[in-house]
Amino acid sequence: CGFRRGVARRFAVLEENARRLAAAEPLLPPLGGTDEITRVDRAFRAMAADLARVTAEARDLYENAPCGYHSVGPDGVLLAVNRTEQDWLGYA
């Protein structure tokens, strides 16, 4: 059944793109066509673009805040320190 194999391949692209998004890897090229799977692919890409934009905005807010921020892991180790706090501590 060529139809089922074609649909399965297209769903495999969606699944791979979900894995790539989670791993912060580039997505595969967009799917062509006008069917429901293509619409899901377009919606997924729009969501991924929105997520990237919001993530960049949050990172910018964290890094450029007028107050010092730091993130600490459960073991007490610093995971991140923003630029403001680095300036205050003489590291920037």
C-alpha positions in Angstrom: 0.0 0.0 0.0 1.8 3.1 -1.3 -0.7 5.4 0.2 0.0 4.1 3.8 3.7 4.2 3.3 3.5 7.8 2.0 1.4 8.8 5.0 3.7 7.0 7.4 6.8 8.7 5.9 5.1 12.1 6.3 4.2 11.3 9.9 7.8 10.2 10.5 8.9 13.7 9.4 6.5 15.3 12.0 7.9 13.0 14.6 11.5 13.7 13.7 10.8 17.4 13.8 9.4 17.1 17.3 12.6 15.3 18.4 14.7 18.0 16.7 12.8 20.8 18.3 13.3 19.2 21.7 17.0 18.8 21.0 17.4 22.4 19.6 18.3 21.1 16.2 17.2 22.5 12.9 13.9 21.2 11.5 13.7 19.1 8.4 12.4 21.0 5.2 8.7 21.8 5.2 6.3 19.2 3.9 4.6 20.0 0.6 1.0 19.5 -0.3 -2.3 20.7 0.9 -3.5 17.8 3.0 -4.1 17.7 6.8 -0.5 16.5 7.5 0.8 19.6 5.7 -1.4 21.8 7.8 -0.1 20.1 11.0 3.5 20.6 9.7 2.8 24.3 9.1 1.1 24.7 12.6 4.1 22.9 14.2 6.5 25.2 12.4 4.6 28.3 13.5 4.6 27.0 17.1 8.3 26.3 16.9 9.0 29.9 15.6 6.8 31.4 18.4 8.7 29.2 21.0 12.0 30.4 19.6 10.9 34.1 19.7 9.6 33.8 23.3 12.7 31.9 24.5 14.9 34.7 23.0 12.8 37.4 24.7 13.0 35.6 28.1 16.8 35.1 27.7 17.2 38.8 26.8 15.1 39.8 29.8 17.2 37.5 32.1 20.5 38.7 30.7 19.7 42.4 30.6 17.7 42.9 33.8 18.6 45.9 35.9 19.0 43.5 38.9 21.3 40.5 39.3 19.9 37.1 38.7 21.4 33.7 39.1 20.1 30.1 38.8 21.3 27.4 41.2 21.0 23.7 40.7 19.7 21.3 43.4 23.3 20.6 44.3 24.0 24.3 45.0 26.1 24.8 41.8 25.5 28.0 39.9 23.9 27.2 36.5 23.7 30.7 35.1 24.5 34.2 36.2 23.1 37.2 34.3 25.3 40.0 33.0 24.2 42.5 35.6 25.3 40.2 38.4 28.5 39.4 36.6 29.3 43.1 36.4 28.5 43.5 40.1 30.9 40.7 40.9 33.6 41.9 38.6 33.4 39.0 36.0 32.2 40.9 33.0 
